């Protein structure tokens, strides 16, 4: 008997799942995240998981039977937001060290007279320039002199920096000078963490590439230390198994590669939630799903079409204004294309400058947490509102392991209500509606930007708070169905276990299609694929089939926006030009309604991606020790949105309902990690794998 473990450290909770590798049976654990030392909650979750399967393992230690651990966390995100990374230096081409200050010279808010721009991660006194030059076509115009390299290394040594980013002009086309300098630093300063821009983000746009390299350097030492400590904690628990780390593109990699390029793990948790939703949707027969994951701090929404989410290659982190585009650090990393909203269970409600009720984006997180946690929090939050509206059972939160204080929640709501001249229940209704409308509005924009119709999707809800709000949000969006997979409260962890191993590589060299040196393209892509294969092999624990894809970012000459066309891996030759031309014009016509008949084409960036091929992962809920029974375990009043009043409804134990059970809402389905709230008239169906499918009627 072997097991696989997945652990997700979020802003409020740390989740864990242990899977029987042979049967797919899963058991869960959830703890409040320990902000001072996230590894503490992680160790407790691992212990809870091992305890859960110990009776099933006979006399053998379950720790020794663990074959793999997959992990995702908010470590990199938090380090960038809080600026709690390593002391970092930058070595740049002479005359370009200030590119991270100059940025794009674009104001993200034209009318903000006190606008704050994102501060670079490297102070001016820790930026060093080197005389070298690569031309835009990759020709070496000036190789760095060894004496100059030695002089820069001497300054670097004296600076006290723990980590250094090397970002030279046009290094994305030809990394020769960067590699040489990186090797010299490694010999002279073996303890220095080194991030080459050509390794981290081999793409055009000097500001974005340099920022990505500095961000990677900024977090590299702390991530390496964290992963070493994590490995030590796992060994202390008796687990001697490969450690895989989730990456933002929706795959996983080895701990060694994650330590080398940690910036790729920035959105590891949200990526897991999307993969979980995509997998659950496919298992239930729905290829087009709207992934909705809501935890204690944020909510994430992503469209999944034909069973796979789209991947973008730019991301913004550490925004000065959290949800204001352009106010953060631009990063050139592969990431699942999702939107994040500051709406979680811990999101704080307050009165705006206009005297209106508003929710988020700041969160009470785990410490002190919502008022109802009884840990010192005084502000009214979404969780306090959910409790006051009857959606949460104060005696069954986390399966009864944590009691919620209803009076504390009502007192927090009362304090806010006194300023609004509203009763606590009316404040709770307002919070519930405001936060749901905020998420629905963000989802409408996201779906519209994808040129999709929400009525074609099935919403898949995960996260601790997701199942509480999903049905009402789906109703607002007119999404006809909502699916709740088993273990919905720990959805990201199921996504980790369903994730393939994945590797991405890119190479920018803007050229007109008729001027491309096809031999150079073939040689460069083949070399990148060999490096990527080596990276995949370091993470594989057993042989696996790998699917490779080539993606090409193209545009008409003179345009600024690119369009991506993709192909299965193939040898590249001059004959590929015709295929590129036809594919681009077809994609352009689909997106824009026509083509430019005389327009010349330009290739900007070549990409390759390799991922192990994954079948639908079917997870199994442990067999109940008692017979199934479609009888309510209790009744309680909840706020029903259609009736606009409190109504007494039936409360069911979710996993006491047999497959094939059909019920009619409004009702509540309780499980230890979350609560499914159906506050409207709707059909409720339990599927064969005990997933719950809600059918919203046309009048919902």
N, C-alpha and C positions, 0 to 999 in steps of 0.2 A: 504494500500500500504506500503510495507516494502522494505528497501534497504540494500545492502551489499556493503562495501567499501574495496578496496585494495589499499595499498600505498607501493611503492618501492623507497627507497632512493639509488640512484646510485652515482658514482663518479662525474658525470657531471650533470645529470638531476634527478629530483624527479618526478615520475610518479604516477598517480592516476586513478582509475576506480571506478565508482559507478554503481551498477547493480540493476535493478528492480527484486527483488527476485521472483516475480510471472511470469514475462514475459521473463526474461533474457536480456532485453534491457540494453545497456551499454552507458555511457557517460564518456568522458575522460578529464584529465587535466595533464599539464606538466609544470614544472618550473625548472629553473636552481637551482641546489643544493646549499644551503648556507653553505659553508664549515665551517664557524665559529660557526654556530648553525644550524645543519640540521633540527631541529624541526621548524625553521622559515619557510623554504620552504614547509615542511609537512603541517603546519597550513594553508599556502596559498593555497595549493592543495586541502585540505579538504574544504576550503571556496569556491573555484572554483567549486568543485563537487556539493556542496549543492546548489550553485547558479544555476548550470546547470539544476537541477531537480525541483527547487522551483516553476516555472510556472506550472509544472505538478501535484503539490501536493495540489492545491487549497489553502485554507486558513491555512491548517495545516503546521507546520514547518517540513521540510524534515529531520532535525537533529533528531527529536524525533522518526522518522520512521526508523532510521538506526538500524538494528538488529545485526550487526556484523561488526567488522573491522579486516582485515587481513593485517599484516605488515611484511616487510622484509627490511633489510638495510645492509650497509657495516660497521656498527659501530664496530663490533668485529674484522673484518679484519683490519680496519684502526688502531684500538687500538694496535693490535699485531705488525703491520708493523712500526708504529710510536713510539712504546713503550710508549704509553700514557695511561697506566692502573693504577691500584691501587698499592700502596706499598705492596708487597706480601712476605710472609714468607713460609717456608717449614719445616714440621716435618717429619723426615725419620727414618727408622731403623738404629740403631747404626752402623756406618761404611759405610753407603750408601748415605750420603748426597751429595757426589760429582758425583753421577751417571749422573746428568744433565750436568756436565762438561765433563766427560769421554765419554759420548754418545756412538757411535758405533766405534769410532776410524777409520773411513773411510773417505778418502778425496774424495769429489765430483768432483774434477778436479785434476788429477794426475800431470799435468804439470803447474799448477798455483803456482809460487813461492811465491806469496803474498796472498795466499788463506786466506779468512776470514770465520770462522765457525760461525754459529748462536749463539749468546750470550744467556745464560739461562735467564729466566725471574726473577729469584730470586738471589740476590747477596749473596756471600758466608757468610757474617756476619748475614744474616737473615735466615740461615739454621740451624735447631736444630735437634739433634739426640736423640733418646729414646731407652733405652735397652728393646727390645721385640723381639720375633721371632716366625714366622709361618713357618712350614716346607713346602716343595714343594707339599706334599699331603694334606695340610690343617690342619695338627695336630698342636696344640698350644704348642710350645716348651718352650716359656717363655712369660707369660702375663706381661704387663707393671706394675711396682710398682706404687702405688698411689702417693708416695712421689716424684718419678721421673716425673710423669705426672704434679704434682703441680709445680715442679721446671721448667719444660719446659714452662708451661703456664705463669709463672712469667717472664721468659725471653721474651716470645712472647709479653706480655703486655708492657714491657719496650722497645721493638724494634720499636714501632711506626707503625707497620704493620696494614693495614686496612683489610687484607684478608690473609687466611692461607690455604695451601694445605697440606693434610696429606696423605703420600704415604709410606706404609710399604711393606716390602718384602713379596711376595706371598699373598698379601691381596686380589688378584683377586680370589684366591681359597677359602679363608676363611677371611671375613672382620671383624671378631670379635674384634680384637685389635684396628683397625681403628675406628670402631663405638664407642667403649668405650672412646677413646681419643676425638673423635669429640663431644660426649655428655658432657664430662668434660669441653671442651673449651666453649661450648654453655652456660653452667651454669656460668662459671667464667667470660667470656667476651661476653655478649649477643649481643653486637654491631659488633662483628667480623664476617665477611663472611667466611664460612667454605666450603672447597671442599675436599671431601673424594675420593681418587682414585677409591675405590670400588664402588662408586656411579656414578662417571663420566665415567670411562672406566674400567670395571671389566674384564680385559684381560691380558694375559701374555705379556711379554717384559717390563722389569722394567723401562728402559729409556723412552720408548714411553708413558707408563702409567703415570709415574711421570711427564713428560713434559705436558701431557694432563691435569693432575690435576692442575699443576701450571698455565697453560694457562687459565683454567676455573677460578681459583682464581684471576688471574691478571685482568680479565675483569668483574668479577661478580659485584663489587660495582658500576662500571660505567654503566653497563647495567641495574641494578636495579634502579639507579637514572634516567636513560634515560626513562625507561618504566613508572616510576611514573610521570615524567614530560609529557610524551606523553599522559598518561591517563588524566592528568590535562588539557592539551590542548584540548583534545577531549570533556571533560566536559564543558570547556569554550565555545566550539562551539555548545553546547547543545546536544552532543552525549553521551548517557549513555547506551553503548552496550558492550558486551564481546569483549575483545581484544585478537586476536589470533596471534601468531608469527610463521613465516615460519621457518622450520628447514632444514638442509642440505640434509636430506634423502628423501626429496620430500613430506613432510607432514607438518602439522602445530600442534602447541600445545598451551596451555594456557600461558598467560603472566607470571603467577606465576612460572610455570615450566621453562620457558625460562629464568627467572631471577635466578633460582636455578642452571640451567646447561646451561649457555649462549653460551658455546663453540659449542653446537650443532647447533647454528644459523649462524655459520661462513659463509656458502655458501648459505644463504637463497635466495638472489636475483637470482643467476644462476639456482638454483633448480626450481624457479618459471618459468623461461624461458623454461626449458626442459619440465615441466609439461604442459605448454601452447602449445608447439609444439606437444607433444604426444596427447593432447586432440583434437587439431585442425586436426591432421592427422587422428585420429579415426573418427571424425565427417565427414571427407571427404572421408572415406573409405580406408585410408592408415594406416596399422598397423606398417609398418617398415619405420621409418622416420629418417632423419638426422637433428637434432635440431641445428639451427644456430642462435645465438643471438649476435648482435653487437651493443654496446652502444657507449658512448662517451669516455670510457676509455679502455675497453677490449672487446674481442670477445670470446664466448664460443661455443663449439661444442660437441655434444653428440649423440651417436647412440641409437635409441629406437627400440627394436625388439619385435614384437608381442604386441605392445601397451604399453610397460612398459620399462623404463630405468633400467639399472643395478645399484645396490648399492654396493659400496665398504666400507670397514671399517677402512681405514687409509687415512690420508690427510696430506699435508705439507703446513704450513703457514709461512708467514713472511720470505720468502727466502732472503738470502743475495744477491744471483743472481736470479732475479725474476723468470726466467724460467729454472733454473738449478736444476734438481732433486738432492736431498740430501743436498741442501744448506739452508733448512728451518727447522722449528720446526715440528717434526713428531707428529701427533695427531691421537688418536684412536677414531674417530667419524664415525658414519654412514653418508655417503655422496653419492649423485648421481655421477656416474663415468663419469666425463666430463673432457675436456681439456680447458685450458684458455690460450689465446694468447694476448700479449700486442699490440693489434691492434684495436683501436676504432676511433671514429671520431676525438677525440682530440689528437691522437698519433702524436708525433712530428717527422718530417723528418729531417735528417741530413746527413753529409758525414762521412763515417767510416774511420778508420785509413788506410784502403786500398784505399781510394779515391772513394769508391762506395756509391751510394745512399742507405740509410737504413731508416727504419721507426720503431719508438717505441723502447723499450716498455714504455718509459716515456710519460706522457700525459700532455697536457695543462689544462685538467680538465675543471671545470666551471669558475675558476678564476685563470689566466686571460682569459683562453679559447683560441680557435683558433683566428688567426689574424682577420678573417672576423667577429668575434663577436663584434669588436670595443671596447673591454674592456681592452686594453693595451697589449694584446698578440702580439708578433712579429715573433714568429717561424712559419714556414709553417707546416700545419697539414693535416691529411687526409680530414677533412671537407673543408679546403681551396682548396685542389686539386679537390674535388667533385664539389665545386662551380665553379671553373675555367673551368671544363670540361662540364659545362652546366647541370649537374645532379640535382642541387638544384636551386630552384627559390629564388633569394635574397629577393623578396617581399612577399614570402609566407612561410617562415620558421616559424614553430609553428603556422601555419594557418594565418600568417601575424602579429602575436603578437610580433615578433622579426625580425627586418630587418638585413640582412647580408650585409657586406661591400665588394663588389667585388673588388674594387680597393685595399683595404687593403690586401686581399688574394693574388692578383696578385703581389703586392709589396713584400710580404713575399716570394712568389715563385721566384720572380726576384732576391732577395738577395741570395737565395740558388742557383739559376741558374747561377749567375755570377761566382760562385766558380766552377761550373761544365761546364761552357761554353755552357749552354743550355738556350733556351727561356722559359718563364714561362709556356707555354702550354706543352712543352716537359717535364718539371719538374713535372707538374701535372699528365701527362700520366705515368711517371715513378713511382710516388708515388702510383697511383691507381694500377698499375701492381705489384709493389713490395709487397704492403700490401695484395693484393688478393692472390698472389702466396704463401706468408707466411702462410695465413690461409688455403689455399688448401693443402700445404705440411703437415701442422699439422693434418689436417683432414685425409689425406692419411694414415699417421702413425697410428692414432687412429682407423680408420676403419680396417687396416691390423692387428693391435693387437687384434681386435675382430674376426679375421678370416672371415670378411665379404667382399662382393663385393659392391662398391659404386653404381653400376648400379641397385641394387635391391631397393635402397632407394628413397624416395621422400624428398627433402630438405624442411623444414619448417622454414621460415625466420621471425625473430622478432627483436625488438629493434629499436632505432631511426635510426641507420646506416645500420642495417641488410638488409632491402629491397633495399638499394642502391647498395650493393656489391654482393648480393646472386646469381643473375643469372650468373654473370661472374665466380664466384667461382664454381658454379654447372657445368658450361661448362668445366672448367679446370679439375674437378673431373669425368666428364662424368656421372653425376647424371641426369636422364632423365626428372625430373619434379621438379618444385619449387612451393610451396604453400605459399601464403601470407594470413593469417587469417585476419579477421576484427580487427581493432585496433592494428595492428602489432607493431606500435611504442611503445605501452605500454604492450607488450606481457607478461612480468613477472607478471604484475598485474592480467591478465586473468588466469595465472597459479596459482596464490595465491587463486583465487576464485574457481578454479577447484580442488584444493588440498584436499586430505582427511586429517582427523586427524590421526596422526601416532605416535607410540611409539616403541622404540627399547630397548632391554635388552640383555646383553651377560654374559657369565660365562665361564672362561677358567679353565680347569683342564686336562692337557695332560695325557692321559692314553691309554694303549693298549686296543683294542676293547674287548679282552677276559678277561680283568681285571677290567672292569667297574662295579662299584656298582650301579646297575640300580635303586635301591630304593632311593639312594642319588640324582641321576639325576632327577628322578620324583619329589622328594620333592623340590629340588632347582628350577627347572623350574616352578613348580606350584606356588611357592612363588613369583618368578619373575613375573609371569603372573598376580597374584593378585595385586601386586604393580603397574604393567603397566595398568591394568584395572582401578585402582583408579586414575591414572594420566589421562587416557582418559576421565573418567567421569568428572574430573575437567574442561575439555575443552568443553565438549558436551553441546550444548544449547537445544537439543531435542534428543529423543531416536534415535539410529542408529545401523544398523547391523555392526559388526566388524569382519573382517576376520583375523585369527591368523595363523602364519606360524612358523615352527621350521626350522632353518638352522643349519647345522653341518659342521664345518671346520675339514677336515680329511687329512691324508697323510699316506704314507707307513712309517713304523718305520725307522728312519735314514734320511728321507728326510727333507728339510728345507722349501719347498713350500707347501702350503695347497690348497685343492680343496674343494669347498663348494657344499653340496647336501641339497636340501630343501624338506619339507613335510608339508602338512596341519597339524594343531594342532591335537595332539593325546596323549593319555596316554602312558607313557614310561614304558616298562618292558623289561625283558631279551629277549623276542621274537623280540624286535626291532633291535637287533644286526644283524640278518640275512638280514633285509631290508636295514640297513645301508651298510652292506658289498656289497650287490648287486647293490645298487644305486651308491656307490663310484666307483666300478669297471667299471660300465657302463659309468659314467662320465669321468673316467680316460682314457678309451679306445677312447671315442669321442675326447678328448682333445689331447691325445698323440699317438693314433694309436695302442695301445696295453696295456696289463696289466702285472704285475709281478706275475706269477702263485703261487709262494711260499711266496710272500711278506706278512708280517703281517701289520695290519692296526692300526692306532692310531687316536683317537679323540682328538682334541686340544681345540676347543671352541664351546660351544653351544650358539645359538642365538634364540631369539623369537622376532617377530615383529607383531604388531597389527595395522590395519588401517581400518577406516570406508570405507565401500564399496561405490564407486563412479561410477555413470553412466556417459556416455558422457555428458559433459556440453555444451549446445548449446547457445551461446551468439547471441544476435540480435542487429543489427545496427538500430538506430532510423530511423523511416520512413522519407523520404525526403519531404520537403514542396513543392517541384516542381517536375514535371514529369521527369522520366528517359530520358536521351538522349545520344546516343553514338556518340556525336559530340565533336571534340577537343575544348578545351577552349582557346588554343593558340598553337603556334608552336615555337620551338627554336632549336638552334644548340646544339648537344651533341656529345661527342666523342664515335663513334661506333667502338668497338674493332675488329670486323671482317673486316670492311672496313679500319681500321687504319687511320681514319680521322674524322673531324667534319662534321656531317650530320644534316640537319634540319629534325626534327621529330615532330609528333603530341603529344600534351600534353593534357591529359584528367583529369577531376575531377573524382577520383576513385569512389566515392559514387553516381555519376550521371549515372553510368553504371548499367543497369538492369541485373538481373540474366539471364544467357543464352547468354549474349553478347559475341561475338567472334571478336577478333582483331588480327592484325599481327604486330609484332615488326620489327624494333626498334621503341620504343615509351616510353613515361613517363606517369605514373599514380600518381597524387599528392593527398595526404591527409594531414591533419594538423600536425600529429605527425611523419610522415615519407614520403618517396618518393620511389615508386617502379620504378626501372630503368631496362629497357629491352634494352640493347645496341646491340642486335644481332637480326637476323631473327628468330622469334619463334612464336608459336601459343599462344595467350592469351585468357583465358576463365574465365568468371565470373560465379561462382557457385551459387547455390540456396541461400546460406546464405551470399552472396556477398563476400566470399573469392575469391581470384584470383589465378588461376592455370596456370602456364607457362609450356608449352610442348616444350622441347628443341629437335630439330630434330637431326638426326644422323650426319648431316653435321655441327652442331653447334660448 
